[in-house]
Amino acid sequence: PADLAAERLAVYSNAVIRNAETFIGENFPRVKSILAEATWASMVRDYVSRHACTTPLFVEVPGEFLRYLDELRDAPDDPPYLYELAHFEFLETQVSADERCIDEPGLEPEGDVIAGVPVVNPTLRLVRYTFPVHRIDASNLPDSEPEVPTFIAAFRDRAHRFGFIDLNSASARAVELLLRDEGLSGAEIMRAVAAELRHPNPDAVVAAGREILERLVARDAILGTRPAGGRCGPSPRTSKTRSTSGNTGRLTYISYNRINVPVPAIASIFSISAEGRQRSCVGRQH
């Protein structure tokens, strides 16, 4: 209003910005940690000033901030990995807000991952990044773009903890095929990967794939198996989920496009470079 004194208006605007700094900082702690204090404060103020937030829900505000970084943020001094790091932190919000049940009736938690059909945790998201976002913090900042992309599978485990796994290209492709939920056995998945790799020994690829699948089971990224050729219950991927706002922008979740990689040695076909468990999803600000 024209008759509202600037000093009085500043009290309210500063309060809004301080609240935004606190809330966004809690959801993007590593983004905040890699920026100078003045840069962070300026970024939040710019977000509040320029971005038209369309949701009243707290759980969707991190997605709105991510959309701001993708569509409006244009500071030339921002690090090239800023958006990807923010996206990685946003995964925790998405996974934590996902209300789908991760226990499917009739699964065999310790079933044979090669003979049976591995069932993927419905909260799992598989994303390809240019930078190793899970390793970036204030003490470890990339000085150049890596030659090899980073594949992250993020999920909520049975103990309601957010977790992630850093996969190599072949392992990511196997998970990508599992996400199609086409009823393929672990052996069929691994033979499909072997065919794409043009590997001369498919049986060796299947054998190597057993270990990676069993490690995914141990982390609850895979919940167990069901018999090949049949489904024991409704897929947990069709269950209710709470939506989270935010365009993934220049990053998209891996769908079903082939991941082209050279033929590796047997010992390095499938690998997990890093694993992480972060804070419990219970009590997250949604």
Disulfide bonds with the S-S distance in Angstrom:
none
